[in-house]
């Protein structure tokens, strides 16, 4: 067993990583296999821990036939981390001064209902996120992007949706990278969540009843500091930012990638390769832009709870099953590795198919291809 330790949590080293570090410190030149044997953990988890420790300057890798690990000088390494933390605290103080200046500028003191409270540590941020949801009566607006202070699964949300609380969430594609994410989001949408996706979000936040907001003060993990904003014009500004980005975002429609896998459309020629399109009705053909094509995924109805899935257009039915699934996943904003896992193909094969579809849709990025496919009724 590796020696227990929690002393380094204050400088952003988890208890597990500290145990791995102490194991390396006690046995210079130790291998991953030996750490696995001593800890009982998987090689992948040990390797990830070593990578994090290396990034913090606590361990270094000795090259050779069998890679080995050794600790750097603990005093110098830890003092360097402390100096970095002091710099972060100085930046936090500056941020607090800026927020206070804004607070005073808008003329809202505590007696008028406007308050700012700095939240120390990820646990405090997580606690407030849970509490605000429990207090929600009408609506929760969320920017969802890594890193997380809680597990991505939100056990409160389904119950609150059923009780009438409206949830609107804007995701970034990275939010779908972890195992089970698509199923989780699909379940939430089925329960009533309205979900959209954008390639990027400036930060993460949750706004409850347009009155309170919680958000981190920086986006580099670990999320050591956050802020709770109550009843001020800052909350109003965040709501306005959310609404603008909501209008730009594409609806997440899991029924596309779930239902497309059930059966092959009758009009699809099983002899066609996965990347072939019928020449007379490709994505750029007249059928794709005709009035009879499927409803645009950008329309409000496409993102509303309980709205029926649009029927595929003539252009869509000319696509192979795999290409339609690929376009559906692109429209959801997923990245290449996540799409390859969903389709059960190799990243190399996916890139070839993706290049073909990008050319057909005259798109430069994956997200543009998904947006074009949604607009043209191809998915």
N, C-alpha and C positions, 0 to 999 in steps of 0.2 A: 504494500500500500504506500502511496505517496503521502508525505507529511502534510497534515492539515495546515491551512493558513488563510487569514483574512486581513492581514495587516496592510496589504497594498491596495485594498479597495479604494482608499482615499485618493489614489493617483490613477484610478481607472483600470486597475488590474483585478479581474474577477477572482473569486476564491479558487475556482478550478485552475485558472491560469497560474495563480500563485503556487498551487500544489505542484503543477508541472515544472514551474521555474525552480522550486526548491529541490525537486528531483534531479534537474540538470545541474544545479549548483553543487549538490552533494556528490555527483558522479560525473566529473568532466569527461567529455568524449562519449557520452551515453548515446545509444541508438534509439530510434523511434520504437523498434521492436521491444527493447528492454523497458522503455517507459510504458508501453502497452501491457507488458507482462506484470509490471509492478502495480499499475493502476486498475487494470481490468477494463479499461475503456477501449474504444475502437481506435484503429490507427488513424482514421480520418479525423476524429476529434482531437487526438494528440497532435497531429500535423497542423491542424488549424490553430491550436493553442500556441504551438511553437512559432507559427507565422506571426501571430499577434505579439508574442513576446519579442520576436526579432524586430518588428516594427517599432516597438517601444525601446529598443536598444538594450534589452536585458540578456539576450542570448545571441550567439553567433553560430554559424554552421561551419564545420570543418569538412573540407572537401577530401574525397578519397573514394575508394571502391565502394565502401559502405558509409554513407553520410552519417556523421556524428555531430552532436551538439554540445556546446560548452557555454557556461555563463560568462558574461562580461563582468568587469569590476562592479560589484553591487553598489558601493558607495557612490561612485561617479554616475552610474546609470540612474539610480533613484533620485540623486540630487538634481539631475537633469530633468527628470519628470516633475519634480517639485517646482523647479523654475518655470517649466511650461505651464503648470497649474496656476502658479502665481500670475503669469501673464494672462491666463484665461480669466482669473478673478479680477485683474485690473480692467480687462475689456468688459467684464460684467458690470463693474462699477461705472464705467463710462456709459454703458447701455442704460443702466438705471438712471444716470443723470439725464440722458437724452429723453427717456420715457417720462421722467418727472417734469422736464421742461415742457413736453407736449401736454402732460397732465395739467400743468398750471396754465398753459396757453389757452386750452379749451375752457378754462374757468370752471372745472367741475371738482369740487372738494368732496371729501367723504360724506359731508352732510347733504350733498346734492345727489348722491348715489353713484358717482364715478370713482372707481377704485382700481389700483394696480397692486398686485401682490406677487413678489418674486417667489417661485417655488424651487426649493433646493433639493436636487436629486431626482432621479427617474421615478422613485417610489412615490414621492409627493405629487409628481405630475400624473402618474397613473391613478393615484387615489382621487385626485380632482376630476380626472376624465370620467371615472366611474360615477362619482358623486353627481356631476353635472347631468349625466344621462339619467340617473335616478330621479333628478328633479325636473327633467324635461316634461313639458306639458303639450307643446305644439310641434316643434321642429328641431332637428339636429342637422347642421351643415358641416361637412368634413372634407378637408384635404387629406387624402390617404397616401402616404409615401414612407418608405423606410428612412431612417431606422425606427424601430418600435420600442416603446417602454413596456408594452404588454404583448402577450401572444396575439397574433393576428386575429384569432377567433374572439369574437365579442359576444359573450353569452347573454348580455342584457338586451341586445338589439332586437332579436326576434320577438321577445315578449313585449317590448315597447311598441314595435310596429303593430302588433296585434291589438294593443290598447289604444291605437290611434295616433301615435307620435309619428310624424313624417321624417324620414331619413333621406337626405340627398348627399351623395358622396361622389367626389371626383378623385379617381385613382390615377396613378402613374403606372406604366407597364411593369415596373419593377415590383409593384405590389402583388403581381400574379406569379412571381418567380418560384415561391416556395410550394412544396408539395401540398396538394389539396386546396390551393387558393381558388382555382376556378370553380370547384364544387361548392366551396364556402360562399363565394360571391353569388353563384347561381341560386343557392338556397336563400340568401338574403333578398335577392331580387324577387324570387317567388313569394317571399313573405311580405314584400311591399317596398323594399328599398329602391330608390331611383338612383341608378349608377351611370356615370359617364367616365371617360378616360381622356387624358391629355398626355402628350409626350413628356412634359415637364411641369412641375409645380414649384413655386418659389420657396415654400416651407410647408409644414404640416400644422394643422389646427383643427379645433372643433368649436363650433358656435352653437349655443343652446338658446332657443327661443329669442334669438336676436338681442340678447341681453348680456350674456356672459360668453367669454371665449377663453380657451386655454391653448397655449402653444409654446414650443421650446424657444429659447433665446439663441440657440445655434443648432446647426443640423449635423455637425460632426459627432459620431458616437464616441463615448456614451453621452446621452442627453442629460448633462449634469444640471442644467438650469432651465427653468421655464417661467412663464408669466401667466397669471390669471387676471383677466380684464373684465370689469363689471360696469355695465351701465354708462358707457362714455361714448363720445363721438368716434373713438378708435374702434369700438365694436361695430358701429355703423359703417365705418370705412372698410372693415374686413368683410362685412356682409355684402357691400357693393362690389368688392373685389371678387368674392365668391360668385356673385350673380354674373359678372362679366365673363369669368372663366367658364362658368356653366354653359353660357350661350356658345362658347367656342368649342366645347368638348363634344366628343362623339358618344352616343349611348352605348353602354355595354349590354349586349344581347346574347346571353349564354345559350338561348334556345337554338341559335344558329349552329354552334359547334356541337351541341348535344344531339339535336335532332338530325343533323346532316349525316351523322354516323349510323343512323338506324337502318337505312335502306338506300340502295342505289337508285337514282331517278331513272324512270323507264326510257327517257330520251337520251341517256348517256350511252355511248358506244363502249362496251367493256373492252373492246380491242384497242382503244386509244391509249397512248401513254398518258401518265398523270399530268403532264404539262401541256398536252395538245389541246387546242381550242378549235371548234368548228369554224372554218374560214368564213362562211357566209354569215355568221352571227357571233363574232368575237366581241370582247368587251368594248371595242371601239366602234362596232357596227351600229347601224341605225336602231336596232332593237333596244340597245342599252339605254339610249336617251329618249325613247319614244314615250308618249303619254301613257301607254299601258304598262310601263315598267313598274317595279315594286316601289312602295313608299320609301322615301329617303330616310336613312337612319338618322339624319340630322333633324328631322321634324320632331316637335315636342311629343307627338303621340308615340313615337318609337321608344321614347325613354320613360313613358308613364307606366305606373303599375297596372298590370292586367291587360295591357294593350295586346291585340293579337299579332302574331308573327306575320310579316308580309309574305305573300306568295312569291316565289321566284319568278323573275322576268323571263322572257324567251331567251335572252342572252345568258341568264343564269343557268337555264336548263341545258344549254349547249356546253357548259363547262363540265369537266369531269368532277366526280364526287370529291376527290382529294383537293382539286383546285378550289372548289367552293368552300371546303373546310379551311383551307389555307387562308383564303380571303376573309373568312369570318374571324379567324384568329388574328389576322392583321388588323381588322376593324376594331378588335378589342384592345389593340395596342401591345400585344405580347411581343417579346423579343425572340430572336432566332432560336436560342437554346430551348426556351420554354415551348415554342411552337414545335420544334423537332421532337421534344418529349411527348407532346400531345398527339402528334401524328405517327409516332413510332418510327421515325426515320432518322438518318444521320444528318448532322449539320451540313455536311458537304452536299448531300443530295438536296437538302432544303434550299441551300444557297443557289443551286442551279435552277430549281423551280421558281424561286423567288425572283431571280434575275429576269426570267422569262415573263413573269407577271408584271414586274415593274415596267418592262419595255412595252408590254401590251397596254398598260394603263397610263403610259407616259408620266410615270411618277418617279421621283428621285429617292424617296425614303419609304420605309415600310408603312409608317403611319399615313403618309399621303396615299399609298396604294389602298389601304383599308378604307380611307375616307372616300376615295374615288369609287371603290367598289360599292360602298353603301349608297352613295349618291346615285349611282347608275342602276341600282337594283340588282346587282350581281349576287348579293347575299341577303 
